[in-house]
Amino acid sequence: MPVDHFPSTHATWIDAQLTIAERAGSHTEDGLSARRALQQHLMQRYHEPLRAYVRGSSMRQLGDADELVGGFFADRVGAHGFLADWRESRMPLRRWLMNGISFYGRGVIRDRARDRLRQFDSGGSAELAAAGDGSATHAGNADDRLVDDRNAVRAFDEAWALEILNAAHELVHADLAERGKLDEYDVFRRHVIDGVEYAVIGTNLGLTRQQCANMVRRVSERIREALREVVRGEGVVTEDVERTVREVEELLGGG
């Protein structure tokens, strides 16, 4: 029997892992395994979007984007309650993570400012502030130094949309491979992605133009179905699924 690569339970995977972690406890093998699975999934899906956000925003002043994203996942995403709080918030997962790394960046600024101030006694700190280094001011106004830039948000959204689309393609590819129909994906790829005309593809593969067109239509429909499943898996509520799919397509210029 063919494997169903579009199971109805896919949308509940994150919830299921959270439930396992909560019920098993954070110090049990099952609980730790569930949290590791969640972190790995989110790192794979969101590393590049968060990296794009860091590089496009004032957070780039804090250092290497990959290191900041890695620190965010280790320090915040893995913390007890971070994802449970997201589930309670009803906020889109991508916005929760983008806001989360922004707050993480503010925390990095505060920590660095405190570390600098600890190197001086009270007299030295006063001299430092009077000299105009700005460390004391930075410690007090860290929240004002990281301002979301529209270009950074756009870069995040575009990178996120690409990850979502890639995940949908992977689902469709796996589904067609399981059913022995990878030729359909090949026709789709060559026509839609590579821009090869049906006549050329048909000649190469021994197919009629109509057969090629039918394959492209079927794969396109499957990819859109897979997109729905992937965004549901991101915690998008049912009434927002179609709007989110359209947003993915618009961000990528039509998908």
Salt bridges, closest charged atoms under 4 A:
ASP15 OD1 - ARG87 NH1 3.39
GLU22 OE2 - ARG87 NH2 2.74
GLU48 OE2 - ARG51 NH1 3.25
ASP66 OD1 - HIS47 NE2 3.20
ASP66 OD1 - ARG51 NE 3.19
ASP75 OD2 - ARG76 NE 2.81
ASP111 OD1 - ARG114 NH2 2.46
ASP115 OD1 - ARG118 NH1 2.77
ASP143 OD1 - ARG106 NE 3.75
ASP143 OD1 - ARG110 NH1 3.13
ASP157 OD1 - ARG94 NE 3.46
ASP157 OD2 - ARG95 NH2 2.87
GLU158 OE2 - ARG154 NE 2.79
ASP175 OD2 - ARG179 NH2 3.10
ASP175 OD2 - ARG222 NH2 2.64
GLU184 OE2 - ARG218 NH2 2.87
ASP186 OD1 - ARG189 NH2 2.56
ASP194 OD2 - ARG189 NH1 2.82
GLU221 OE2 - ARG217 NH1 3.68
GLU225 OE1 - ARG222 NH1 2.80
GLU229 OE2 - ARG232 NH1 2.93
GLU234 OE2 - ARG45 NH1 2.60
ASP240 OD2 - ARG243 NH2 3.93
GLU242 OE1 - ARG224 NH1 3.21
GLU242 OE2 - ARG228 NE 2.55
GLU247 OE2 - ARG94 NH2 2.53
GLU247 OE1 - ARG243 NH1 3.70
GLU249 OE2 - ARG224 NE 2.96
